[in-house]
Amino acid sequence: MSTINYSIVSARVLSAITHSPGFESFGAEIARRTGLRGPSIYKSLARLTERGFLREARVEPARHGTPRRWFALTDAGRVLAERWGVMRRETVVAERLRAVAAVLDLGADDPLSRVADLLDVPGVPGAEFDVNALVDAVLGPDGES
């Protein structure tokens, strides 16, 4: 596996992607979420992609200017995000629950989808369940499932 040194910019870029729907995002959205400037973001995206922590997910044509390039987290990127502490375990569980809801063709108002939405909010306000027990049930107590 490739390595990368920790940097605040790379950690913030990685965090923005790990907290985006489907674990993918694009430069302008990352800038909005982080407050970072474009050159720093694109340099970090290039470095993270080159080292295998991100992959280019798709390119959307633009009416004007440069096409929008979407970047997605790879498995190695998930490991890095967890190691750097920028991905909450609750976020991972929320994504898995959404995937289950999608396979079962459940709507956004379904309890499973609502639980996933609750898990995405730090501190899980209004949760009427044991968040830690749910996270452990989905990921296992070691978070390796």
Buried (B, 14 or more C-beta within 10 A) or exposed (E): EEEBEEBEBBBBBBBBBBBBEEBBBBBEBBBEBBEBEEEBBBEBBEBBBEBBBBBEBEEEEEEEEEEBBBBBBBEBBBBBBBEBEBBBBBBBBBBBBBEBBEEEEBEEEEEBBBBBEBBBEEEBEEBEEEBEEBBBEBBEEEEEE
